[in-house]
């Protein structure tokens, strides 16, 4: 979950700078959180 909390603001920063589309960042975050839940 530490990786998840570290990744979320970075992804949102990428969205605000126009690197990622909003939905792409949301998809990446949801996939990451699903993997974290699977491990835990």
Sine and cosine of phi, psi and omega as CSV:
sin_phi,cos_phi,sin_psi,cos_psi,sin_omega,cos_omega
0.00,0.00,-0.36,0.93,0.06,-1.00
-0.91,0.42,-0.63,0.78,0.04,-1.00
-0.91,0.42,-0.62,0.78,0.00,-1.00
-0.91,0.42,-0.73,0.69,-0.01,-1.00
-0.92,0.38,-0.48,0.88,0.05,-1.00
-0.97,0.24,-0.57,0.82,-0.09,-1.00
-0.97,0.23,-0.56,0.83,-0.10,-1.00
-0.86,0.52,-0.78,0.62,0.02,-1.00
-0.91,0.42,-0.52,0.85,0.04,-1.00
-0.91,0.42,-0.68,0.73,0.03,-1.00
-0.89,0.45,-0.67,0.74,0.00,-1.00
-0.92,0.39,-0.55,0.83,0.07,-1.00
-0.90,0.43,-0.64,0.77,0.06,-1.00
-0.89,0.46,-0.60,0.80,0.03,-1.00
-0.91,0.41,-0.72,0.69,-0.06,-1.00
-0.92,0.38,-0.47,0.89,0.05,-1.00
-1.00,0.07,-0.11,0.99,0.07,-1.00
1.00,0.02,0.27,0.96,0.01,-1.00
-0.98,0.19,-0.75,0.66,0.02,-1.00
-0.95,-0.30,0.48,-0.88,0.23,-0.97
-0.97,0.24,0.47,-0.88,-0.05,-1.00
-0.83,0.56,-0.70,0.72,-0.04,-1.00
-0.93,0.37,-0.55,0.84,0.04,-1.00
-0.89,0.45,-0.70,0.71,0.03,-1.00
-0.90,0.44,-0.66,0.75,0.01,-1.00
-0.89,0.45,-0.65,0.76,0.01,-1.00
-0.90,0.43,-0.70,0.71,0.03,-1.00
-0.87,0.49,-0.68,0.74,-0.01,-1.00
-0.92,0.40,-0.65,0.76,-0.02,-1.00
-0.93,0.36,-0.60,0.80,0.04,-1.00
-0.92,0.39,-0.65,0.76,0.02,-1.00
-0.90,0.43,-0.70,0.72,-0.01,-1.00
-0.92,0.40,-0.55,0.83,0.04,-1.00
-0.91,0.42,-0.65,0.76,0.04,-1.00
-0.91,0.40,-0.63,0.77,0.02,-1.00
-0.89,0.46,-0.68,0.74,0.01,-1.00
-0.90,0.43,-0.59,0.81,-0.02,-1.00
-0.91,0.42,-0.65,0.76,0.00,-1.00
-0.94,0.34,-0.71,0.70,-0.11,-0.99
-0.93,0.37,0.00,0.00,0.00,0.00
